[in-house]
Amino acid sequence: MTQRDRVLSRHLTSDGVVVWSRCSCGRLRMDLVPAAGGARLGAGPCPHRDGGQASSVSS
Ligand SMILES: [Zn+2]
């Protein structure tokens, strides 16, 4: 088990599943997992959001 991210809650929306989690650095993070599939979209200032397992969208 990893303690890197802790999922706080999940909410099903028309766009997909919004997942709120807390990073190991303590920041709150929101991810949208599209209902249609594909890569999840991260939001928030945390630089650790991808955990190195997926390429991030640089913006
Ligand atoms: Zn972090």
N, CA, C, O and the ligand as a Tripos MOL2 file, in Angstrom:
@<TRIPOS>MOLECULE
protein
  237   235    60     0     0
PROTEIN
NO_CHARGES

@<TRIPOS>ATOM
      1 N           0.8440   -1.2000    0.0000 N.3       1 MET1
      2 CA          0.0000    0.0000    0.0000 C.3       1 MET1
      3 C           0.8740    1.2430    0.0000 C.2       1 MET1
      4 O           1.9410    1.2840    0.6120 O.2       1 MET1
      5 N           0.4100    2.2060   -0.6730 N.am      2 THR2
      6 CA          1.1490    3.4640   -0.7150 C.3       2 THR2
      7 C           0.4220    4.5280    0.0900 C.2       2 THR2
      8 O          -0.8070    4.5910    0.1020 O.2       2 THR2
      9 N           1.1850    5.3400    0.7430 N.am      3 GLN3
     10 CA          0.5870    6.4330    1.5070 C.3       3 GLN3
     11 C           0.7890    7.7590    0.7960 C.2       3 GLN3
     12 O           0.6290    8.8330    1.3760 O.2       3 GLN3
     13 N           1.1420    7.6560   -0.4610 N.am      4 ARG4
     14 CA          1.4400    8.8710   -1.2030 C.3       4 ARG4
     15 C           0.1860    9.7350   -1.3590 C.2       4 ARG4
     16 O           0.1960   10.9440   -1.1240 O.2       4 ARG4
     17 N          -0.8880    9.0640   -1.7620 N.am      5 ASP5
     18 CA         -2.1390    9.8020   -1.9270 C.3       5 ASP5
     19 C          -3.2290    9.1270   -1.1140 C.2       5 ASP5
     20 O          -3.2870    7.9020   -1.0170 O.2       5 ASP5
     21 N          -4.0730    9.9340   -0.5440 N.am      6 ARG6
     22 CA         -5.2090    9.3840    0.1870 C.3       6 ARG6
     23 C          -6.4770    9.9260   -0.4280 C.2       6 ARG6
     24 O          -6.6920   11.1370   -0.4740 O.2       6 ARG6
     25 N          -7.3080    9.0340   -0.8970 N.am      7 VAL7
     26 CA         -8.5640    9.4640   -1.4890 C.3       7 VAL7
     27 C          -9.5310    9.8670   -0.3950 C.2       7 VAL7
     28 O          -9.8100    9.0880    0.5170 O.2       7 VAL7
     29 N         -10.0370   11.0730   -0.4860 N.am      8 LEU8
     30 CA        -10.9590   11.5750    0.5310 C.3       8 LEU8
     31 C         -12.4040   11.3020    0.1390 C.2       8 LEU8
     32 O         -13.2160   10.8830    0.9630 O.2       8 LEU8
     33 N         -12.7120   11.5440   -1.1250 N.am      9 SER9
     34 CA        -14.0770   11.3140   -1.5580 C.3       9 SER9
     35 C         -14.1390   11.2190   -3.0680 C.2       9 SER9
     36 O         -13.2430   11.6710   -3.7810 O.2       9 SER9
     37 N         -15.2050   10.6270   -3.5290 N.am     10 ARG10
     38 CA        -15.4400   10.5140   -4.9600 C.3      10 ARG10
     39 C         -16.8530   10.9960   -5.2370 C.2      10 ARG10
     40 O         -17.7870   10.7260   -4.4820 O.2      10 ARG10
     41 N         -16.9790   11.7170   -6.3410 N.am     11 HIS11
     42 CA        -18.2900   12.2220   -6.7110 C.3      11 HIS11
     43 C         -18.5400   11.9250   -8.1790 C.2      11 HIS11
     44 O         -17.7440   12.2780   -9.0490 O.2      11 HIS11
     45 N         -19.6520   11.2770   -8.4310 N.am     12 LEU12
     46 CA        -20.0080   10.9870   -9.8070 C.3      12 LEU12
     47 C         -20.7110   12.1960  -10.4150 C.2      12 LEU12
     48 O         -21.7210   12.6690   -9.8940 O.2      12 LEU12
     49 N         -20.1730   12.6770  -11.5030 N.am     13 THR13
     50 CA        -20.7680   13.8170  -12.1840 C.3      13 THR13
     51 C         -21.0720   13.4260  -13.6200 C.2      13 THR13
     52 O         -20.7580   12.3170  -14.0530 O.2      13 THR13
     53 N         -21.6800   14.3360  -14.3450 N.am     14 SER14
     54 CA        -22.0130   14.0590  -15.7360 C.3      14 SER14
     55 C         -20.7650   13.9280  -16.5990 C.2      14 SER14
     56 O         -20.8020   13.3320  -17.6760 O.2      14 SER14
     57 N         -19.6790   14.4800  -16.1240 N.am     15 ASP15
     58 CA        -18.4350   14.4280  -16.8920 C.3      15 ASP15
     59 C         -17.5700   13.2270  -16.5350 C.2      15 ASP15
     60 O         -16.6820   12.8290  -17.2890 O.2      15 ASP15
     61 N         -17.8450   12.6740  -15.3930 N.am     16 GLY16
     62 CA        -17.0160   11.5650  -14.9470 C.3      16 GLY16
     63 C         -16.9780   11.5330  -13.4330 C.2      16 GLY16
     64 O         -17.8800   12.0310  -12.7600 O.2      16 GLY16
     65 N         -15.9360   10.9480  -12.9200 N.am     17 VAL17
     66 CA        -15.8100   10.8420  -11.4700 C.3      17 VAL17
     67 C         -14.7760   11.8480  -10.9910 C.2      17 VAL17
     68 O         -13.6210   11.8360  -11.4170 O.2      17 VAL17
     69 N         -15.2120   12.7010  -10.1110 N.am     18 VAL18
     70 CA        -14.2980   13.6530   -9.5050 C.3      18 VAL18
     71 C         -13.7510   13.0350   -8.2180 C.2      18 VAL18
     72 O         -14.5010   12.6620   -7.3160 O.2      18 VAL18
     73 N         -12.4530   12.9410   -8.1620 N.am     19 VAL19
     74 CA        -11.8090   12.3230   -7.0110 C.3      19 VAL19
     75 C         -11.0210   13.3760   -6.2440 C.2      19 VAL19
     76 O         -10.1330   14.0350   -6.7840 O.2      19 VAL19
     77 N         -11.3680   13.5130   -4.9880 N.am     20 TRP20
     78 CA        -10.6130   14.4060   -4.1160 C.3      20 TRP20
     79 C          -9.6500   13.5670   -3.2910 C.2      20 TRP20
     80 O         -10.0300   12.5720   -2.6740 O.2      20 TRP20
     81 N          -8.4240   13.9850   -3.2980 N.am     21 SER21
     82 CA         -7.4440   13.2440   -2.5200 C.3      21 SER21
     83 C          -6.4470   14.2130   -1.9010 C.2      21 SER21
     84 O          -6.3510   15.3770   -2.2900 O.2      21 SER21
     85 N          -5.7260   13.7040   -0.9460 N.am     22 ARG22
     86 CA         -4.7240   14.5270   -0.2990 C.3      22 ARG22
     87 C          -3.3470   13.9440   -0.5760 C.2      22 ARG22
     88 O          -3.0830   12.7680   -0.3260 O.2      22 ARG22
     89 N          -2.5090   14.7710   -1.0810 N.am     23 CYS23
     90 CA         -1.1610   14.3460   -1.4240 C.3      23 CYS23
     91 C          -0.3240   14.1810   -0.1600 C.2      23 CYS23
     92 O          -0.6930   14.6440    0.9200 O.2      23 CYS23
     93 N           0.7970   13.5180   -0.3220 N.am     24 SER24
     94 CA          1.7020   13.3360    0.8110 C.3      24 SER24
     95 C           2.2450   14.6600    1.3160 C.2      24 SER24
     96 O           2.6870   14.7630    2.4600 O.2      24 SER24
     97 N           2.2130   15.6750    0.4590 N.am     25 CYS25
     98 CA          2.7020   16.9830    0.8760 C.3      25 CYS25
     99 C           1.6290   17.7730    1.6020 C.2      25 CYS25
    100 O           1.8900   18.8720    2.0920 O.2      25 CYS25
    101 N           0.4240   17.2240    1.6760 N.am     26 GLY26
    102 CA         -0.6170   17.8540    2.4550 C.3      26 GLY26
    103 C          -1.5950   18.6890    1.6470 C.2      26 GLY26
    104 O          -2.5900   19.1820    2.1780 O.2      26 GLY26
    105 N          -1.3140   18.8420    0.3810 N.am     27 ARG27
    106 CA         -2.2080   19.6470   -0.4380 C.3      27 ARG27
    107 C          -3.4190   18.8380   -0.8740 C.2      27 ARG27
    108 O          -3.3520   17.6280   -1.0880 O.2      27 ARG27
    109 N          -4.5180   19.5500   -0.9940 N.am     28 LEU28
    110 CA         -5.7250   18.9280   -1.4960 C.3      28 LEU28
    111 C          -5.6650   18.9170   -3.0190 C.2      28 LEU28
    112 O          -5.2160   19.8720   -3.6530 O.2      28 LEU28
    113 N          -6.1250   17.8250   -3.5770 N.am     29 ARG29
    114 CA         -6.0010   17.6520   -5.0110 C.3      29 ARG29
    115 C          -7.3110   17.1430   -5.5730 C.2      29 ARG29
    116 O          -8.0090   16.3540   -4.9380 O.2      29 ARG29
    117 N          -7.6360   17.6000   -6.7620 N.am     30 MET30
    118 CA         -8.8430   17.1330   -7.4270 C.3      30 MET30
    119 C          -8.4720   16.5160   -8.7590 C.2      30 MET30
    120 O          -7.7060   17.0910   -9.5320 O.2      30 MET30
    121 N          -9.0120   15.3640   -9.0150 N.am     31 ASP31
    122 CA         -8.8040   14.7240  -10.3080 C.3      31 ASP31
    123 C         -10.1560   14.3920  -10.9190 C.2      31 ASP31
    124 O         -11.0890   13.9740  -10.2330 O.2      31 ASP31
    125 N         -10.2340   14.5880  -12.2110 N.am     32 LEU32
    126 CA        -11.4390   14.1840  -12.9220 C.3      32 LEU32
    127 C         -11.1020   12.9810  -13.7790 C.2      32 LEU32
    128 O         -10.2270   13.0360  -14.6430 O.2      32 LEU32
    129 N         -11.8070   11.8980  -13.5270 N.am     33 VAL33
    130 CA        -11.6540   10.7060  -14.3470 C.3      33 VAL33
    131 C         -12.8110   10.6900  -15.3290 C.2      33 VAL33
    132 O         -13.9500   10.4370  -14.9370 O.2      33 VAL33
    133 N         -12.5410   10.9530  -16.5870 N.am     34 PRO34
    134 CA        -13.6080   11.0890  -17.5710 C.3      34 PRO34
    135 C         -14.4490    9.8270  -17.7000 C.2      34 PRO34
    136 O         -13.9260    8.7130  -17.7100 O.2      34 PRO34
    137 N         -15.7520   10.0190  -17.7990 N.am     35 ALA35
    138 CA        -16.6450    8.8790  -17.9230 C.3      35 ALA35
    139 C         -16.4250    8.1530  -19.2400 C.2      35 ALA35
    140 O         -16.6760    6.9530  -19.3520 O.2      35 ALA35
    141 N         -15.9590    8.8880  -20.2250 N.am     36 ALA36
    142 CA        -15.7330    8.3040  -21.5410 C.3      36 ALA36
    143 C         -14.4040    7.5630  -21.6170 C.2      36 ALA36
    144 O         -14.0700    6.9760  -22.6450 O.2      36 ALA36
    145 N         -13.6610    7.5940  -20.5370 N.am     37 GLY37
    146 CA        -12.3690    6.9400  -20.5240 C.3      37 GLY37
    147 C         -11.2670    7.9260  -20.8670 C.2      37 GLY37
    148 O         -11.5090    9.1050  -21.1220 O.2      37 GLY37
    149 N         -10.0740    7.4150  -20.8640 N.am     38 GLY38
    150 CA         -8.9430    8.2800  -21.1570 C.3      38 GLY38
    151 C          -8.2350    8.7120  -19.8950 C.2      38 GLY38
    152 O          -8.5630    8.2710  -18.7930 O.2      38 GLY38
    153 N          -7.2740    9.5690  -20.0710 N.am     39 ALA39
    154 CA         -6.4410    9.9880  -18.9500 C.3      39 ALA39
    155 C          -7.2150   10.8820  -17.9940 C.2      39 ALA39
    156 O          -8.0630   11.6780  -18.3990 O.2      39 ALA39
    157 N          -6.9080   10.7340  -16.7490 N.am     40 ARG40
    158 CA         -7.5500   11.6070  -15.7750 C.3      40 ARG40
    159 C          -6.9260   12.9890  -15.8250 C.2      40 ARG40
    160 O          -5.7620   13.1700  -16.1790 O.2      40 ARG40
    161 N          -7.7340   13.9270  -15.4640 N.am     41 LEU41
    162 CA         -7.2900   15.3000  -15.4990 C.3      41 LEU41
    163 C          -7.0620   15.7890  -14.0810 C.2      41 LEU41
    164 O          -7.9640   15.7470  -13.2440 O.2      41 LEU41
    165 N          -5.8830   16.2380  -13.8250 N.am     42 GLY42
    166 CA         -5.5740   16.7220  -12.4920 C.3      42 GLY42
    167 C          -5.7470   18.2230  -12.4110 C.2      42 GLY42
    168 O          -5.5800   18.9440  -13.3940 O.2      42 GLY42
    169 N          -6.0810   18.6700  -11.2360 N.am     43 ALA43
    170 CA         -6.1990   20.0930  -11.0160 C.3      43 ALA43
    171 C          -5.6010   20.4320   -9.6710 C.2      43 ALA43
    172 O          -5.6120   19.6110   -8.7530 O.2      43 ALA43
    173 N          -5.0900   21.6160   -9.5530 N.am     44 GLY44
    174 CA         -4.4990   22.0110   -8.2850 C.3      44 GLY44
    175 C          -3.0220   22.3090   -8.4520 C.2      44 GLY44
    176 O          -2.4170   21.9800   -9.4720 O.2      44 GLY44
    177 N          -2.4570   22.9300   -7.4440 N.am     45 PRO45
    178 CA         -1.0810   23.4000   -7.5250 C.3      45 PRO45
    179 C          -0.0430   22.3410   -7.2260 C.2      45 PRO45
    180 O           1.1560   22.5800   -7.3710 O.2      45 PRO45
    181 N          -0.4920   21.1850   -6.8150 N.am     46 CYS46
    182 CA          0.4690   20.1880   -6.3610 C.3      46 CYS46
    183 C           1.2630   19.5980   -7.5170 C.2      46 CYS46
    184 O           0.6870   19.1380   -8.5020 O.2      46 CYS46
    185 N           2.5670   19.6120   -7.3970 N.am     47 PRO47
    186 CA          3.4060   19.0620   -8.4630 C.3      47 PRO47
    187 C           3.5140   17.5540   -8.4430 C.2      47 PRO47
    188 O           4.0920   16.9570   -9.3520 O.2      47 PRO47
    189 N           2.9660   16.9370   -7.4200 N.am     48 HIS48
    190 CA          3.1060   15.4830   -7.2900 C.3      48 HIS48
    191 C           1.8940   14.7430   -7.8120 C.2      48 HIS48
    192 O           1.7680   13.5360   -7.6050 O.2      48 HIS48
    193 N           1.0320   15.4250   -8.4620 N.am     49 ARG49
    194 CA         -0.2910   14.8770   -8.7380 C.3      49 ARG49
    195 C          -0.2720   13.6250   -9.6000 C.2      49 ARG49
    196 O          -1.1700   12.7890   -9.4970 O.2      49 ARG49
    197 N           0.7410   13.4870  -10.4480 N.am     50 ASP50
    198 CA          0.7460   12.3470  -11.3440 C.3      50 ASP50
    199 C           1.4580   11.1400  -10.7610 C.2      50 ASP50
    200 O           1.3000   10.0230  -11.2530 O.2      50 ASP50
    201 N           2.2270   11.3590   -9.7350 N.am     51 GLY51
    202 CA          2.9070   10.2510   -9.1160 C.3      51 GLY51
    203 C           3.9020    9.5630  -10.0320 C.2      51 GLY51
    204 O           4.4110    8.4890   -9.7100 O.2      51 GLY51
    205 N           4.1750   10.1670  -11.1500 N.am     52 GLY52
    206 CA          5.1710    9.6290  -12.0550 C.3      52 GLY52
    207 C           4.6850    8.4530  -12.8820 C.2      52 GLY52
    208 O           5.4640    7.8440  -13.6140 O.2      52 GLY52
    209 N           3.4170    8.1320  -12.7730 N.am     53 GLN53
    210 CA          2.9290    6.9660  -13.5150 C.3      53 GLN53
    211 C           2.3240    7.3350  -14.8540 C.2      53 GLN53
    212 O           2.1040    6.4670  -15.6980 O.2      53 GLN53
    213 N           2.0550    8.6110  -15.0550 N.am     54 ALA54
    214 CA          1.4830    9.0360  -16.3150 C.3      54 ALA54
    215 C           2.0910   10.3910  -16.6800 C.2      54 ALA54
    216 O           2.4860   11.1780  -15.8200 O.2      54 ALA54
    217 N           2.1470   10.6200  -17.9540 N.am     55 SER55
    218 CA          2.6920   11.8950  -18.3890 C.3      55 SER55
    219 C           1.7110   13.0030  -18.0590 C.2      55 SER55
    220 O           0.5090   12.8700  -18.2900 O.2      55 SER55
    221 N           2.2100   14.0640  -17.5340 N.am     56 SER56
    222 CA          1.3430   15.1590  -17.1360 C.3      56 SER56
    223 C           1.1260   16.1170  -18.2860 C.2      56 SER56
    224 O           1.9390   16.2180  -19.2050 O.2      56 SER56
    225 N           0.0220   16.8100  -18.2120 N.am     57 VAL57
    226 CA         -0.2500   17.8430  -19.1890 C.3      57 VAL57
    227 C           0.3530   19.1370  -18.6770 C.2      57 VAL57
    228 O          -0.1330   19.7270  -17.7120 O.2      57 VAL57
    229 N           1.3850   19.5580  -19.3160 N.am     58 SER58
    230 CA          2.0320   20.7890  -18.8750 C.3      58 SER58
    231 C           1.2750   22.0000  -19.3640 C.2      58 SER58
    232 O           0.9270   22.1030  -20.5400 O.2      58 SER58
    233 N           1.0320   22.8870  -18.4750 N.am     59 SER59
    234 CA          0.3020   24.0810  -18.8530 C.3      59 SER59
    235 C           0.9030   25.2810  -18.1500 C.2      59 SER59
    236 O           0.4300   26.4030  -18.3320 O.2      59 SER59
    237 ZN          2.1260   16.8760   -3.3760 Zn       60 ZN60
@<TRIPOS>BOND
     1     1     2 1
     2     2     3 1
     3     3     4 2
     4     3     5 am
     5     5     6 1
     6     6     7 1
     7     7     8 2
     8     7     9 am
     9     9    10 1
    10    10    11 1
    11    11    12 2
    12    11    13 am
    13    13    14 1
    14    14    15 1
    15    15    16 2
    16    15    17 am
    17    17    18 1
    18    18    19 1
    19    19    20 2
    20    19    21 am
    21    21    22 1
    22    22    23 1
    23    23    24 2
    24    23    25 am
    25    25    26 1
    26    26    27 1
    27    27    28 2
    28    27    29 am
    29    29    30 1
    30    30    31 1
    31    31    32 2
    32    31    33 am
    33    33    34 1
    34    34    35 1
    35    35    36 2
    36    35    37 am
    37    37    38 1
    38    38    39 1
    39    39    40 2
    40    39    41 am
    41    41    42 1
    42    42    43 1
    43    43    44 2
    44    43    45 am
    45    45    46 1
    46    46    47 1
    47    47    48 2
    48    47    49 am
    49    49    50 1
    50    50    51 1
    51    51    52 2
    52    51    53 am
    53    53    54 1
    54    54    55 1
    55    55    56 2
    56    55    57 am
    57    57    58 1
    58    58    59 1
    59    59    60 2
    60    59    61 am
    61    61    62 1
    62    62    63 1
    63    63    64 2
    64    63    65 am
    65    65    66 1
    66    66    67 1
    67    67    68 2
    68    67    69 am
    69    69    70 1
    70    70    71 1
    71    71    72 2
    72    71    73 am
    73    73    74 1
    74    74    75 1
    75    75    76 2
    76    75    77 am
    77    77    78 1
    78    78    79 1
    79    79    80 2
    80    79    81 am
    81    81    82 1
    82    82    83 1
    83    83    84 2
    84    83    85 am
    85    85    86 1
    86    86    87 1
    87    87    88 2
    88    87    89 am
    89    89    90 1
    90    90    91 1
    91    91    92 2
    92    91    93 am
    93    93    94 1
    94    94    95 1
    95    95    96 2
    96    95    97 am
    97    97    98 1
    98    98    99 1
    99    99   100 2
   100    99   101 am
   101   101   102 1
   102   102   103 1
   103   103   104 2
   104   103   105 am
   105   105   106 1
   106   106   107 1
   107   107   108 2
   108   107   109 am
   109   109   110 1
   110   110   111 1
   111   111   112 2
   112   111   113 am
   113   113   114 1
   114   114   115 1
   115   115   116 2
   116   115   117 am
   117   117   118 1
   118   118   119 1
   119   119   120 2
   120   119   121 am
   121   121   122 1
   122   122   123 1
   123   123   124 2
   124   123   125 am
   125   125   126 1
   126   126   127 1
   127   127   128 2
   128   127   129 am
   129   129   130 1
   130   130   131 1
   131   131   132 2
   132   131   133 am
   133   133   134 1
   134   134   135 1
   135   135   136 2
   136   135   137 am
   137   137   138 1
   138   138   139 1
   139   139   140 2
   140   139   141 am
   141   141   142 1
   142   142   143 1
   143   143   144 2
   144   143   145 am
   145   145   146 1
   146   146   147 1
   147   147   148 2
   148   147   149 am
   149   149   150 1
   150   150   151 1
   151   151   152 2
   152   151   153 am
   153   153   154 1
   154   154   155 1
   155   155   156 2
   156   155   157 am
   157   157   158 1
   158   158   159 1
   159   159   160 2
   160   159   161 am
   161   161   162 1
   162   162   163 1
   163   163   164 2
   164   163   165 am
   165   165   166 1
   166   166   167 1
   167   167   168 2
   168   167   169 am
   169   169   170 1
   170   170   171 1
   171   171   172 2
   172   171   173 am
   173   173   174 1
   174   174   175 1
   175   175   176 2
   176   175   177 am
   177   177   178 1
   178   178   179 1
   179   179   180 2
   180   179   181 am
   181   181   182 1
   182   182   183 1
   183   183   184 2
   184   183   185 am
   185   185   186 1
   186   186   187 1
   187   187   188 2
   188   187   189 am
   189   189   190 1
   190   190   191 1
   191   191   192 2
   192   191   193 am
   193   193   194 1
   194   194   195 1
   195   195   196 2
   196   195   197 am
   197   197   198 1
   198   198   199 1
   199   199   200 2
   200   199   201 am
   201   201   202 1
   202   202   203 1
   203   203   204 2
   204   203   205 am
   205   205   206 1
   206   206   207 1
   207   207   208 2
   208   207   209 am
   209   209   210 1
   210   210   211 1
   211   211   212 2
   212   211   213 am
   213   213   214 1
   214   214   215 1
   215   215   216 2
   216   215   217 am
   217   217   218 1
   218   218   219 1
   219   219   220 2
   220   219   221 am
   221   221   222 1
   222   222   223 1
   223   223   224 2
   224   223   225 am
   225   225   226 1
   226   226   227 1
   227   227   228 2
   228   227   229 am
   229   229   230 1
   230   230   231 1
   231   231   232 2
   232   231   233 am
   233   233   234 1
   234   234   235 1
   235   235   236 2
@<TRIPOS>SUBSTRUCTURE
     1 MET1         2 RESIDUE 1 A MET
     2 THR2         6 RESIDUE 1 A THR
     3 GLN3        10 RESIDUE 1 A GLN
     4 ARG4        14 RESIDUE 1 A ARG
     5 ASP5        18 RESIDUE 1 A ASP
     6 ARG6        22 RESIDUE 1 A ARG
     7 VAL7        26 RESIDUE 1 A VAL
     8 LEU8        30 RESIDUE 1 A LEU
     9 SER9        34 RESIDUE 1 A SER
    10 ARG10       38 RESIDUE 1 A ARG
    11 HIS11       42 RESIDUE 1 A HIS
    12 LEU12       46 RESIDUE 1 A LEU
    13 THR13       50 RESIDUE 1 A THR
    14 SER14       54 RESIDUE 1 A SER
    15 ASP15       58 RESIDUE 1 A ASP
    16 GLY16       62 RESIDUE 1 A GLY
    17 VAL17       66 RESIDUE 1 A VAL
    18 VAL18       70 RESIDUE 1 A VAL
    19 VAL19       74 RESIDUE 1 A VAL
    20 TRP20       78 RESIDUE 1 A TRP
    21 SER21       82 RESIDUE 1 A SER
    22 ARG22       86 RESIDUE 1 A ARG
    23 CYS23       90 RESIDUE 1 A CYS
    24 SER24       94 RESIDUE 1 A SER
    25 CYS25       98 RESIDUE 1 A CYS
    26 GLY26      102 RESIDUE 1 A GLY
    27 ARG27      106 RESIDUE 1 A ARG
    28 LEU28      110 RESIDUE 1 A LEU
    29 ARG29      114 RESIDUE 1 A ARG
    30 MET30      118 RESIDUE 1 A MET
    31 ASP31      122 RESIDUE 1 A ASP
    32 LEU32      126 RESIDUE 1 A LEU
    33 VAL33      130 RESIDUE 1 A VAL
    34 PRO34      134 RESIDUE 1 A PRO
    35 ALA35      138 RESIDUE 1 A ALA
    36 ALA36      142 RESIDUE 1 A ALA
    37 GLY37      146 RESIDUE 1 A GLY
    38 GLY38      150 RESIDUE 1 A GLY
    39 ALA39      154 RESIDUE 1 A ALA
    40 ARG40      158 RESIDUE 1 A ARG
    41 LEU41      162 RESIDUE 1 A LEU
    42 GLY42      166 RESIDUE 1 A GLY
    43 ALA43      170 RESIDUE 1 A ALA
    44 GLY44      174 RESIDUE 1 A GLY
    45 PRO45      178 RESIDUE 1 A PRO
    46 CYS46      182 RESIDUE 1 A CYS
    47 PRO47      186 RESIDUE 1 A PRO
    48 HIS48      190 RESIDUE 1 A HIS
    49 ARG49      194 RESIDUE 1 A ARG
    50 ASP50      198 RESIDUE 1 A ASP
    51 GLY51      202 RESIDUE 1 A GLY
    52 GLY52      206 RESIDUE 1 A GLY
    53 GLN53      210 RESIDUE 1 A GLN
    54 ALA54      214 RESIDUE 1 A ALA
    55 SER55      218 RESIDUE 1 A SER
    56 SER56      222 RESIDUE 1 A SER
    57 VAL57      226 RESIDUE 1 A VAL
    58 SER58      230 RESIDUE 1 A SER
    59 SER59      234 RESIDUE 1 A SER
    60 ZN60       237 GROUP 0 **** ****
